[in-house]
């Protein structure tokens, strides 16, 4: 190559290099000279045509060259007439970066990054209309009428991967027009700052809000997963709780952007209560395998979502349908959970428990279903402290709806769950204890079955309790209320009327072969005997003291092998006198029959007969259940006296008893006997002096 040729080659190369620069400088100069605000009416017209809404750009339209970016500010998308708010959408700013390469080489506009600042959407649902249904893109995301349900794979045994492949390939009923504009779009970055989405349902009177939402994503492709970092706050108008989420994972947008898939996510969220409740925030960690939201079918699927924190480790999977009539079902498993802390931090009312360790150690699993009205728990297999719980439970959101349960509880100790409840009386205040606060069921309605196995109620060990409960806004019926003790059983029916200012109770039933020593709290108060009885009891009051004081009713009892401590009359009749020496001194009765009435907590028998080894007796008296004191007379007819007392055969000796029910004091009413009989029987005089 000659020197001249080389010289012109260099000049040509320089010119070729300068030309693009000159074109770019010319383009930049042209851009800087153009007032892009003149295109606002055209942009507004195109967006209005696309959305069927009045769209306005109140701010300026600016363009920068490096990077090649459009800036739009203060945009609004109007609502049609008949809605409470003027705007469906407002946005403070949008920054749209375009590709210069595509513009110069292919003469096409390609968006490579998008940043939305403070977009706010407010979706409103009325009984007969909503504010988004005529917008093609949103109509595809939120259809007015639910489409045919997808067939879900089983959460336990099914092939969840096959399910995901199926829903990704399904075609929605309506395609969003935006998908037809450019099916091969990509974004190098997507940024959303301080977004807010409100959904208000006017008929059901609630609003769900996602606010302060931020999203950062890179290399965003349709039908391809990409990494995201996001955070947002969730609120529901009917709940005082606020959830603050921070989530990272891989996101996939499929089926014309009507399906959202989140895989391998992890993050944290914080639960906040109003400041006036003065409760600390809860911070929990979360992770999971798969989350799918199908907007066109209004369905959601979550597989193996993990939750940990606040002394809890929870694993759950579920699927369901959202929208106006939500239905969700799934499985729940907790390896450990401190219910007391959760109840406290959720701001729910909880009575003061007598045992500080109650409700602190729970675990178990169950299937669940939620339809927005009732929470169903099925196949419960749980442990609560030392008790084991199994069965089914339906809990309504509204207390006016009926609840249902069919539960079996093993190894329950009611002492663990006594709740401290203050009671305001007319002239004082007191504290009482209930296994379940009665006020908690004043407004409930529903029914169910409960079986307790190997339970402990106060000091009693009880092998089995069967209860069927029916509640209707304060009227509670327990029928049957059957208890199998270690020896004997109780069969009964309890009816309670629970109003805000008065509790009324009616209890009637019978006992069969019931061993009285089962009720002894200690050796010093032990009872012996086998009771068969029928009873009808009525009372009113807010605590046990009032229940006893107001007790009315009747009792018909037959006691076999009864032992009354304090005096052994049979030893007395054979000449061996032992009086009040120790607790083992007692009079044994083969049979005692008593029937009478209870008035204001005092039992007065109309008929009282007793048959012992050497005598037959009739008597009268009273038992004050308020004080556990007895007083009365026993008329003893001697049938088998010793030789020393042979002259007393057939004579009715009047004995008087009074004092503590479990060990009363005894005396002889000598004054009721004839002086002639006393003179003939010196033993009676000695007995009088000994019983002084």
C-alpha positions as CSV (number, residue, x, y, z in Angstrom):
1,X,0.0,0.0,0.0
2,X,1.4,3.4,-1.0
3,X,1.8,6.2,1.4
4,X,-1.0,8.2,-0.3
5,X,-3.4,5.2,0.0
6,X,-2.6,4.7,3.6
7,X,-3.2,8.4,4.3
8,X,-6.6,8.4,2.7
9,X,-7.5,5.1,4.5
10,X,-6.8,6.7,7.8
11,X,-8.9,9.7,6.9
12,X,-11.8,7.5,5.8
13,X,-11.6,5.5,9.0
14,X,-11.7,8.7,11.0
15,X,-14.7,10.0,9.1
16,X,-16.5,6.8,9.6
17,X,-15.8,7.0,13.4
18,X,-16.9,10.6,13.6
19,X,-20.2,10.1,11.7
20,X,-21.9,8.1,14.5
21,X,-20.6,10.6,17.0
22,X,-22.0,13.4,15.0
23,X,-25.3,11.5,14.6
24,X,-25.5,11.0,18.3
25,X,-24.6,14.6,19.0
26,X,-27.2,15.7,16.6
27,X,-29.7,13.4,18.2
28,X,-28.7,14.7,21.6
29,X,-29.0,18.2,20.5
30,X,-32.3,17.6,18.9
31,X,-33.6,15.9,22.0
32,X,-32.5,18.8,24.1
33,X,-34.3,21.2,21.8
34,X,-37.6,19.3,21.6
35,X,-40.3,20.1,24.1
36,X,-41.7,16.6,24.8
37,X,-44.6,18.1,26.7
38,X,-46.3,18.7,23.4
39,X,-46.7,14.9,23.1
40,X,-48.6,14.6,26.4
41,X,-52.0,14.7,24.7
42,X,-51.0,11.9,22.3
43,X,-49.6,9.8,25.2
44,X,-52.7,10.4,27.3
45,X,-54.9,9.4,24.3
46,X,-53.1,6.1,23.7
47,X,-53.2,5.1,27.4
48,X,-56.9,6.1,27.7
49,X,-57.6,4.0,24.6
50,X,-55.8,1.1,26.1
51,X,-57.4,1.3,29.6
52,X,-60.9,2.7,28.8
53,X,-60.2,5.4,31.4
54,X,-59.4,9.1,31.4
55,X,-55.6,9.3,31.8
56,X,-53.8,12.5,32.7
57,X,-50.1,13.5,33.0
58,X,-50.2,16.5,35.3
59,X,-46.4,16.9,35.5
60,X,-43.7,17.4,32.9
61,X,-42.4,14.9,30.3
62,X,-38.6,15.0,30.2
63,X,-36.1,13.1,28.2
64,X,-32.4,12.5,29.0
65,X,-29.9,11.1,26.5
66,X,-27.4,9.2,28.7
67,X,-29.1,7.1,29.8
68,X,-31.8,7.5,27.2
69,X,-34.7,7.8,29.6
70,X,-38.2,9.3,29.7
71,X,-39.4,10.9,32.9
72,X,-43.1,11.2,33.5
73,X,-44.6,12.8,36.7
74,X,-47.9,13.1,38.5
75,X,-50.0,10.7,36.5
76,X,-53.7,9.8,37.2
77,X,-56.0,7.1,35.9
78,X,-59.6,8.1,36.6
79,X,-62.4,6.0,38.0
80,X,-65.8,5.9,36.1
81,X,-68.7,7.7,37.7
82,X,-70.4,6.0,40.7
83,X,-67.3,5.3,42.8
84,X,-66.2,7.0,46.1
85,X,-62.7,8.0,45.0
86,X,-61.8,10.0,41.8
87,X,-58.8,7.9,40.8
88,X,-58.1,4.3,40.3
89,X,-54.4,5.0,40.0
90,X,-52.0,7.8,40.8
91,X,-48.2,7.8,40.3
92,X,-45.7,10.4,41.4
93,X,-43.1,9.5,38.8
94,X,-42.2,6.9,36.1
95,X,-38.7,6.6,34.6
96,X,-38.5,4.5,31.4
97,X,-35.1,3.7,30.0
98,X,-34.9,2.9,26.2
99,X,-32.3,1.1,24.2
100,X,-30.3,3.5,22.0
101,X,-28.9,0.5,20.1
102,X,-32.4,-0.7,19.1
103,X,-33.4,2.8,18.2
104,X,-30.4,3.5,15.9
105,X,-29.9,0.0,14.4
106,X,-33.5,-1.3,14.2
107,X,-35.5,1.9,14.6
108,X,-37.6,0.4,17.4
109,X,-38.4,1.5,20.9
110,X,-37.3,-1.1,23.4
111,X,-37.7,-0.6,27.2
112,X,-34.7,-1.9,29.1
113,X,-35.4,-0.6,32.5
114,X,-38.4,0.7,34.4
115,X,-38.7,2.6,37.6
116,X,-42.1,3.4,39.2
117,X,-42.1,5.8,42.1
118,X,-45.1,5.9,44.5
119,X,-47.7,4.2,42.3
120,X,-51.0,3.8,44.1
121,X,-54.0,1.7,43.1
122,X,-57.4,1.6,44.7
123,X,-59.7,-1.3,43.6
124,X,-63.3,-1.0,44.7
125,X,-65.9,-3.7,44.7
126,X,-69.6,-2.9,44.9
127,X,-72.4,-5.4,45.0
128,X,-73.1,-5.0,41.2
129,X,-69.9,-3.5,39.8
130,X,-66.2,-2.8,40.3
131,X,-63.8,-0.1,39.0
132,X,-61.5,-2.4,37.0
133,X,-63.6,-4.9,35.0
134,X,-63.7,-2.9,31.8
135,X,-59.9,-2.5,31.7
136,X,-58.6,-5.3,29.5
137,X,-55.3,-5.9,31.3
138,X,-56.9,-5.9,34.8
139,X,-59.9,-7.8,33.7
140,X,-57.6,-10.7,32.8
141,X,-55.9,-10.4,36.2
142,X,-59.1,-10.0,38.3
143,X,-62.1,-11.6,36.4
144,X,-65.5,-10.7,37.7
145,X,-66.8,-14.3,37.4
146,X,-64.5,-17.0,38.6
147,X,-63.4,-19.4,35.8
148,X,-63.6,-23.1,36.0
149,X,-61.6,-24.5,38.9
150,X,-58.2,-26.1,38.3
151,X,-57.7,-29.6,39.6
152,X,-55.2,-29.3,42.3
153,X,-52.6,-31.9,43.0
154,X,-52.7,-33.3,46.5
155,X,-50.6,-31.4,49.0
156,X,-49.6,-34.6,50.7
157,X,-49.4,-37.4,48.1
158,X,-49.7,-35.6,44.7
159,X,-47.1,-34.5,42.2
160,X,-46.8,-30.8,42.9
161,X,-44.2,-30.4,40.0
162,X,-46.8,-31.8,37.6
163,X,-49.3,-29.3,39.0
164,X,-47.0,-26.4,38.3
165,X,-46.4,-27.6,34.8
166,X,-50.1,-27.8,34.2
167,X,-51.0,-24.3,35.4
168,X,-48.1,-22.7,33.6
169,X,-49.4,-24.2,30.3
170,X,-53.1,-23.3,30.8
171,X,-54.3,-20.4,28.7
172,X,-56.4,-17.7,30.5
173,X,-59.8,-16.7,29.1
174,X,-58.6,-13.3,28.2
175,X,-55.2,-12.2,27.2
176,X,-54.0,-8.8,28.2
177,X,-53.4,-6.5,25.2
178,X,-50.0,-5.6,26.5
179,X,-48.8,-9.1,25.9
180,X,-49.6,-8.7,22.2
181,X,-47.5,-5.5,21.9
182,X,-44.2,-7.3,22.4
183,X,-43.9,-10.9,23.3
184,X,-40.1,-10.9,23.6
185,X,-39.6,-8.0,26.0
186,X,-36.9,-8.0,28.6
187,X,-35.9,-5.6,31.4
188,X,-32.4,-5.2,32.6
189,X,-33.9,-3.8,35.8
190,X,-37.3,-3.2,37.4
191,X,-37.6,-0.9,40.4
192,X,-40.8,0.0,42.3
193,X,-40.6,2.4,45.2
194,X,-43.2,3.1,47.9
195,X,-46.1,1.6,46.1
196,X,-49.6,1.1,47.6
197,X,-52.5,-1.2,46.6
198,X,-55.9,-0.9,48.3
199,X,-58.8,-3.3,47.8
200,X,-62.1,-2.2,49.3
201,X,-65.2,-4.5,49.4
202,X,-68.2,-2.2,50.1
203,X,-70.6,-5.1,50.7
204,X,-68.5,-6.9,53.3
205,X,-67.2,-3.6,54.6
206,X,-63.4,-4.2,54.7
207,X,-60.2,-2.9,53.0
208,X,-57.0,-4.8,52.4
209,X,-53.9,-2.7,51.9
210,X,-50.4,-3.4,50.7
211,X,-48.4,-0.2,51.4
212,X,-44.8,1.0,51.4
213,X,-44.1,-1.7,48.9
214,X,-40.7,-1.8,47.2
215,X,-39.4,-4.2,44.6
216,X,-35.9,-4.6,43.0
217,X,-35.4,-7.1,40.2
218,X,-32.7,-7.6,37.5
219,X,-32.8,-9.4,34.1
220,X,-36.6,-9.7,34.0
221,X,-37.9,-12.0,31.3
222,X,-41.4,-13.3,30.6
223,X,-41.9,-17.0,31.3
224,X,-38.4,-17.1,32.9
225,X,-37.7,-16.9,36.7
226,X,-35.7,-14.0,38.0
227,X,-34.4,-12.9,41.4
228,X,-36.3,-10.3,43.4
229,X,-35.9,-8.4,46.6
230,X,-39.1,-6.9,48.0
231,X,-40.6,-5.5,51.1
232,X,-44.2,-4.3,51.9
233,X,-46.7,-3.8,54.8
234,X,-50.0,-5.7,54.9
235,X,-53.0,-4.4,56.7
236,X,-56.7,-5.4,57.1
237,X,-59.3,-2.9,58.2
238,X,-61.0,-5.5,60.5
239,X,-57.8,-6.4,62.3
240,X,-55.6,-4.2,64.5
241,X,-52.5,-6.1,63.4
242,X,-49.9,-4.9,60.9
243,X,-47.5,-7.3,59.0
244,X,-44.2,-5.9,57.7
245,X,-42.7,-8.4,55.1
246,X,-39.2,-8.6,53.6
247,X,-38.9,-11.4,51.0
248,X,-36.2,-12.6,48.6
249,X,-36.7,-15.3,46.1
250,X,-37.0,-16.3,42.4
251,X,-40.1,-14.9,40.6
252,X,-41.7,-16.2,37.4
253,X,-44.5,-14.4,35.5
254,X,-46.4,-16.7,33.2
255,X,-49.6,-17.1,31.2
256,X,-49.6,-13.5,29.9
257,X,-48.6,-12.2,33.4
258,X,-51.8,-13.7,35.0
259,X,-49.7,-16.2,37.0
260,X,-47.1,-15.4,39.6
261,X,-44.7,-18.0,40.8
262,X,-42.3,-17.5,43.7
263,X,-39.8,-20.3,44.4
264,X,-37.1,-20.9,47.1
265,X,-38.0,-17.8,49.0
266,X,-36.8,-16.7,52.4
267,X,-37.2,-13.6,54.5
268,X,-38.5,-12.1,57.7
269,X,-41.7,-10.3,58.7
270,X,-42.6,-8.3,61.7
271,X,-46.0,-8.3,63.4
272,X,-47.0,-5.0,64.9
273,X,-49.9,-4.0,67.1
274,X,-51.3,-0.5,67.9
275,X,-49.2,1.5,70.3
276,X,-52.0,1.7,72.8
277,X,-51.9,-2.1,73.4
278,X,-48.3,-1.7,74.5
279,X,-47.2,-5.0,73.0
280,X,-43.7,-5.7,71.6
281,X,-43.3,-6.5,67.9
282,X,-42.9,-10.0,66.7
283,X,-40.1,-10.8,64.3
284,X,-40.3,-14.1,62.4
285,X,-38.3,-15.8,59.7
286,X,-40.0,-17.5,56.7
287,X,-38.9,-19.7,53.9
288,X,-40.6,-22.0,51.4
289,X,-40.4,-24.0,48.2
290,X,-43.2,-22.9,46.0
291,X,-45.9,-20.1,45.9
292,X,-48.2,-19.7,43.0
293,X,-50.9,-17.1,42.5
294,X,-53.2,-17.5,39.5
295,X,-55.0,-14.2,39.1
296,X,-57.2,-15.3,36.2
297,X,-58.6,-18.3,38.2
298,X,-58.2,-16.5,41.5
299,X,-56.3,-19.3,43.0
300,X,-53.2,-19.7,45.3
301,X,-50.9,-22.6,46.1
302,X,-48.2,-22.7,48.7
303,X,-45.9,-25.7,49.3
304,X,-43.9,-26.2,52.5
305,X,-43.9,-22.6,53.9
306,X,-41.8,-22.5,57.1
307,X,-42.2,-20.1,59.9
308,X,-39.9,-19.7,62.9
309,X,-39.7,-17.4,65.9
310,X,-41.3,-16.5,69.2
311,X,-40.6,-20.0,70.4
312,X,-42.4,-21.6,67.5
313,X,-41.4,-23.7,64.5
314,X,-44.2,-24.2,62.0
315,X,-44.5,-25.9,58.6
316,X,-47.6,-25.5,56.4
317,X,-48.8,-26.1,52.8
318,X,-52.1,-24.9,51.4
319,X,-54.1,-24.1,48.3
320,X,-57.3,-22.3,47.6
321,X,-59.3,-19.5,46.0
322,X,-59.2,-15.8,46.9
323,X,-61.6,-13.0,46.0
324,X,-65.0,-12.2,47.3
325,X,-65.6,-15.8,48.5
326,X,-62.2,-17.1,49.7
327,X,-61.6,-20.8,50.4
328,X,-58.3,-22.2,51.5
329,X,-57.3,-25.6,52.7
330,X,-54.0,-27.2,53.7
331,X,-51.9,-28.9,56.3
332,X,-50.3,-27.5,59.4
333,X,-47.5,-28.9,61.5
334,X,-45.8,-27.3,64.5
335,X,-42.8,-29.0,66.2
336,X,-43.1,-26.6,69.1
337,X,-45.1,-23.4,69.8
338,X,-45.6,-21.3,73.0
339,X,-49.3,-20.5,72.7
340,X,-49.2,-18.1,75.7
341,X,-46.6,-15.8,74.0
342,X,-48.5,-15.9,70.7
343,X,-51.8,-15.1,72.3
344,X,-50.2,-12.2,74.2
345,X,-48.3,-10.8,71.2
346,X,-51.3,-11.1,68.9
347,X,-53.2,-8.8,71.2
348,X,-55.9,-11.4,72.0
349,X,-57.6,-11.4,75.4
350,X,-56.3,-14.0,77.7
351,X,-57.2,-14.5,81.4
352,X,-54.5,-14.7,84.0
353,X,-53.6,-18.3,84.4
354,X,-52.9,-19.7,87.9
355,X,-50.2,-22.0,86.6
356,X,-47.5,-19.9,84.8
357,X,-46.4,-22.9,82.7
358,X,-49.8,-23.5,81.1
359,X,-50.1,-23.1,77.3
360,X,-46.3,-22.8,76.9
361,X,-45.6,-26.2,75.3
362,X,-47.6,-27.2,72.3
363,X,-47.0,-29.2,69.2
364,X,-48.9,-31.3,66.6
365,X,-50.4,-31.4,63.2
366,X,-53.9,-31.1,61.5
367,X,-55.6,-30.5,58.2
368,X,-57.4,-27.2,58.0
369,X,-59.9,-25.4,55.8
370,X,-60.9,-21.7,55.8
371,X,-63.8,-20.2,53.8
372,X,-63.8,-16.7,55.2
373,X,-66.4,-17.6,57.8
374,X,-65.4,-20.9,59.5
375,X,-62.0,-22.3,60.3
376,X,-62.1,-26.2,60.2
377,X,-59.5,-28.2,61.9
378,X,-59.6,-31.9,61.0
379,X,-57.6,-35.0,62.1
380,X,-56.1,-33.1,64.9
381,X,-53.1,-34.9,66.5
382,X,-51.7,-32.4,69.0
383,X,-50.0,-32.1,72.4
384,X,-50.8,-29.2,74.7
385,X,-48.5,-29.2,77.7
386,X,-49.0,-32.7,79.1
387,X,-52.3,-33.3,77.4
388,X,-52.9,-35.1,74.1
389,X,-55.7,-33.8,71.8
390,X,-57.3,-35.5,68.8
391,X,-60.4,-35.0,66.7
392,X,-62.1,-32.3,64.7
393,X,-63.0,-28.6,65.4
394,X,-65.0,-25.9,63.5
395,X,-64.4,-22.4,64.7
396,X,-66.5,-19.6,63.2
397,X,-65.1,-16.1,62.7
398,X,-68.4,-14.6,63.9
399,X,-69.6,-15.6,67.4
400,X,-73.2,-15.7,66.1
401,X,-72.3,-18.6,63.9
402,X,-72.4,-22.1,65.4
403,X,-69.2,-23.9,66.4
404,X,-68.8,-27.7,66.3
405,X,-66.3,-30.1,67.8
406,X,-65.6,-33.7,68.4
407,X,-62.5,-34.1,70.5
408,X,-60.8,-36.7,72.7
409,X,-58.4,-35.4,75.3
410,X,-56.0,-37.6,77.2
411,X,-54.2,-36.8,80.4
412,X,-55.8,-33.4,81.1
413,X,-55.1,-31.8,84.4
414,X,-57.6,-29.0,84.9
415,X,-55.5,-27.5,87.7
416,X,-53.0,-26.5,84.9
417,X,-55.7,-24.4,83.2
418,X,-57.4,-22.6,86.0
419,X,-58.0,-19.0,85.1
420,X,-58.0,-16.2,87.7
421,X,-61.2,-14.2,87.2
422,X,-62.2,-11.2,89.4
423,X,-65.9,-11.1,90.4
424,X,-67.6,-7.8,91.4
425,X,-70.1,-8.4,94.2
426,X,-72.7,-5.9,95.5
427,X,-70.7,-4.9,98.6
428,X,-67.2,-6.4,97.8
429,X,-65.1,-8.0,95.2
430,X,-63.6,-11.5,95.1
431,X,-61.6,-13.8,92.9
432,X,-62.7,-17.2,91.7
433,X,-61.1,-19.8,89.4
434,X,-62.5,-21.6,86.3
435,X,-60.9,-24.1,84.0
436,X,-62.7,-22.1,81.3
437,X,-64.0,-18.6,82.1
438,X,-67.8,-18.9,81.8
439,X,-68.0,-15.4,80.3
440,X,-66.2,-16.8,77.3
441,X,-69.2,-18.8,76.2
442,X,-72.0,-16.3,77.0
443,X,-72.4,-15.4,73.4
444,X,-71.4,-18.7,71.7
445,X,-73.7,-20.9,69.7
446,X,-72.9,-24.5,68.6
447,X,-72.5,-28.0,69.7
448,X,-70.0,-30.8,70.1
449,X,-68.7,-33.9,71.8
450,X,-65.8,-34.1,74.3
451,X,-64.3,-37.2,75.8
452,X,-61.7,-36.9,78.6
453,X,-59.5,-40.0,79.3
454,X,-57.3,-40.4,82.4
455,X,-57.9,-36.8,83.4
456,X,-57.5,-35.0,86.7
457,X,-60.1,-32.6,87.9
458,X,-59.0,-30.8,91.0
459,X,-57.8,-33.6,93.3
460,X,-59.8,-36.4,91.5
461,X,-58.3,-38.9,89.1
462,X,-61.0,-39.7,86.6
463,X,-60.6,-42.4,84.0
464,X,-63.3,-41.2,81.6
465,X,-65.7,-38.3,81.0
466,X,-68.2,-38.1,78.2
467,X,-69.9,-34.7,77.4
468,X,-72.2,-33.5,74.7
469,X,-72.5,-29.7,74.7
470,X,-75.1,-27.5,73.0
471,X,-74.8,-23.7,73.4
472,X,-77.2,-21.0,72.1
473,X,-76.2,-17.5,73.1
474,X,-75.9,-18.1,76.8
475,X,-78.1,-21.1,77.1
476,X,-75.7,-24.1,77.6
477,X,-76.8,-27.7,77.9
478,X,-74.4,-30.5,78.8
479,X,-76.3,-33.8,78.1
480,X,-75.1,-36.3,78.7
481,X,-72.6,-35.3,81.3
482,X,-71.3,-38.7,82.3
483,X,-68.3,-39.3,84.5
484,X,-66.7,-42.7,85.1
485,X,-64.7,-42.7,88.4
486,X,-62.3,-45.3,89.5
487,X,-65.2,-46.8,91.4
488,X,-68.7,-45.9,90.2
489,X,-70.1,-43.4,87.8
490,X,-72.2,-40.3,87.5
491,X,-74.9,-39.9,84.8
492,X,-76.3,-36.4,84.6
493,X,-77.6,-33.4,82.6
494,X,-76.6,-29.8,83.3
495,X,-78.4,-26.8,81.9
496,X,-76.9,-23.3,82.4
497,X,-78.3,-19.9,81.6
498,X,-75.5,-17.4,81.3
499,X,-76.4,-13.8,80.9
500,X,-74.2,-10.7,81.5
501,X,-75.4,-10.2,85.1
502,X,-76.8,-13.5,86.2
503,X,-75.7,-17.2,85.9
504,X,-78.4,-19.9,86.5
505,X,-77.8,-23.6,86.7
506,X,-80.0,-26.8,86.8
507,X,-78.2,-30.1,87.4
508,X,-80.0,-33.4,87.7
509,X,-78.9,-37.0,87.5
510,X,-77.9,-40.1,89.4
511,X,-74.9,-41.9,90.8
512,X,-74.3,-45.6,90.6
513,X,-71.9,-47.6,92.9
514,X,-69.9,-44.4,93.5
515,X,-67.1,-44.8,96.1
516,X,-67.2,-41.8,98.4
517,X,-63.5,-42.0,99.3
518,X,-62.8,-40.9,95.7
519,X,-63.7,-37.4,96.8
520,X,-61.4,-37.3,99.9
521,X,-58.7,-34.7,99.6
522,X,-56.7,-36.1,102.5
523,X,-56.8,-38.8,105.1
524,X,-58.2,-36.4,107.7
525,X,-61.3,-35.8,105.6
526,X,-61.8,-39.2,104.0
527,X,-65.2,-40.7,103.4
528,X,-66.0,-44.3,103.0
529,X,-69.1,-45.9,101.4
530,X,-70.8,-46.6,98.1
531,X,-73.4,-44.2,97.0
532,X,-76.5,-44.7,94.8
533,X,-78.5,-41.5,94.4
534,X,-80.9,-39.4,92.4
535,X,-80.7,-35.6,92.6
536,X,-82.1,-32.3,91.3
537,X,-80.1,-29.2,92.0
538,X,-80.7,-25.5,91.1
539,X,-78.5,-22.5,91.9
540,X,-77.5,-19.0,90.7
541,X,-74.3,-17.1,91.1
542,X,-70.9,-16.1,89.6
543,X,-68.6,-18.2,91.8
544,X,-68.6,-21.4,93.9
545,X,-69.4,-19.6,97.2
546,X,-72.5,-18.1,95.6
547,X,-73.5,-21.4,94.0
548,X,-73.5,-23.1,97.4
549,X,-75.2,-20.3,99.2
550,X,-78.1,-20.2,96.6
551,X,-78.4,-24.0,96.2
552,X,-81.9,-25.4,96.1
553,X,-83.0,-29.0,95.3
554,X,-83.7,-32.5,96.4
555,X,-81.6,-35.6,97.1
556,X,-82.5,-39.2,97.4
557,X,-79.5,-41.3,98.5
558,X,-78.7,-44.8,99.4
559,X,-75.2,-45.4,100.9
560,X,-73.8,-48.9,101.6
561,X,-70.9,-49.6,104.0
562,X,-70.8,-46.0,105.3
563,X,-68.3,-45.1,107.9
564,X,-68.9,-42.1,110.2
565,X,-65.8,-41.0,112.2
566,X,-65.7,-40.0,115.8
567,X,-67.6,-42.7,117.7
568,X,-67.9,-46.5,117.3
569,X,-71.4,-47.3,118.6
570,X,-71.0,-51.0,117.9
571,X,-68.0,-51.2,120.2
572,X,-70.0,-49.3,122.8
573,X,-72.8,-51.9,122.6
574,X,-70.4,-54.7,123.4
575,X,-68.9,-52.8,126.3
576,X,-65.8,-51.4,124.6
577,X,-66.1,-47.6,124.8
578,X,-63.8,-45.6,122.5
579,X,-64.7,-42.0,122.0
580,X,-63.0,-39.4,119.7
581,X,-59.5,-40.9,120.4
582,X,-58.2,-40.8,116.8
583,X,-59.5,-40.5,113.2
584,X,-59.8,-44.3,112.8
585,X,-62.6,-44.5,115.3
586,X,-65.9,-44.8,113.4
587,X,-69.3,-46.3,113.3
588,X,-69.9,-48.6,110.4
589,X,-73.3,-48.8,108.7
590,X,-74.3,-51.6,106.4
591,X,-76.8,-49.2,104.8
592,X,-78.0,-45.6,105.1
593,X,-81.0,-44.1,103.3
594,X,-81.6,-40.4,103.2
595,X,-83.9,-38.2,101.3
596,X,-84.6,-34.6,101.8
597,X,-84.4,-31.1,100.4
598,X,-81.8,-28.4,100.1
599,X,-82.7,-24.8,100.8
600,X,-80.1,-22.0,100.5
601,X,-77.3,-24.4,100.8
602,X,-78.6,-26.3,103.8
603,X,-79.7,-29.9,103.4
604,X,-82.5,-31.1,105.7
605,X,-83.5,-34.8,105.4
606,X,-87.2,-35.7,105.6
607,X,-86.2,-39.3,106.1
608,X,-83.0,-40.8,107.5
609,X,-82.6,-44.5,108.3
610,X,-79.5,-46.5,109.1
611,X,-78.7,-50.2,109.7
612,X,-75.6,-51.1,111.5
613,X,-74.2,-54.4,112.9
614,X,-75.9,-54.2,116.3
615,X,-78.5,-51.4,116.0
616,X,-81.0,-49.7,113.8
617,X,-81.3,-46.0,113.8
618,X,-83.5,-43.2,112.5
619,X,-82.7,-39.5,112.8
620,X,-82.9,-35.9,111.8
621,X,-80.6,-33.0,111.4
622,X,-79.1,-30.5,109.0
623,X,-76.0,-30.3,106.8
624,X,-74.8,-26.7,106.0
625,X,-72.9,-27.0,102.8
626,X,-71.6,-23.4,103.2
627,X,-69.7,-24.3,106.4
628,X,-69.5,-28.1,106.2
629,X,-71.1,-28.3,109.7
630,X,-73.7,-30.8,110.8
631,X,-76.2,-30.9,113.7
632,X,-78.9,-33.4,114.6
633,X,-80.1,-36.5,116.5
634,X,-79.8,-40.2,115.9
635,X,-82.2,-42.5,117.7
636,X,-80.4,-45.9,118.1
637,X,-82.5,-49.0,118.7
638,X,-80.3,-51.7,120.1
639,X,-80.7,-55.0,118.4
640,X,-77.7,-57.1,119.5
641,X,-76.4,-55.7,122.9
642,X,-73.8,-57.3,125.0
643,X,-74.7,-59.1,128.2
644,X,-73.8,-55.9,130.1
645,X,-76.3,-54.0,128.1
646,X,-79.0,-56.7,127.7
647,X,-81.5,-54.6,129.6
648,X,-81.3,-51.9,126.8
649,X,-82.4,-54.3,124.0
650,X,-85.2,-52.6,122.1
651,X,-84.6,-49.2,123.8
652,X,-84.1,-46.2,121.5
653,X,-81.1,-44.3,122.8
654,X,-81.0,-40.6,121.7
655,X,-77.5,-39.6,120.4
656,X,-76.8,-36.0,119.4
657,X,-74.1,-35.1,116.9
658,X,-72.7,-31.7,115.8
659,X,-69.6,-30.1,114.4
660,X,-67.5,-30.8,111.3
661,X,-69.2,-33.0,108.7
662,X,-66.2,-35.4,108.4
663,X,-65.7,-35.9,112.2
664,X,-68.6,-34.6,114.3
665,X,-68.8,-34.7,118.1
666,X,-71.3,-37.1,119.8
667,X,-73.3,-37.0,123.0
668,X,-76.2,-38.9,124.7
669,X,-79.4,-37.1,125.4
670,X,-79.9,-38.7,128.8
671,X,-82.7,-36.3,129.7
672,X,-84.8,-37.9,127.0
673,X,-84.7,-41.3,128.7
674,X,-86.9,-42.3,131.7
675,X,-85.2,-42.1,135.2
676,X,-86.3,-45.6,135.8
677,X,-84.4,-46.9,132.8
678,X,-81.3,-45.0,133.9
679,X,-81.5,-46.5,137.4
680,X,-81.8,-50.0,135.8
681,X,-78.8,-49.4,133.5
682,X,-75.8,-47.8,135.2
683,X,-74.0,-48.0,131.8
684,X,-76.2,-45.1,130.6
685,X,-75.0,-42.9,133.4
686,X,-71.4,-43.8,132.6
687,X,-72.0,-43.1,128.9
688,X,-73.4,-39.7,129.8
689,X,-70.3,-38.7,131.8
690,X,-68.0,-40.0,129.1
691,X,-69.7,-38.0,126.4
692,X,-69.7,-34.8,128.4
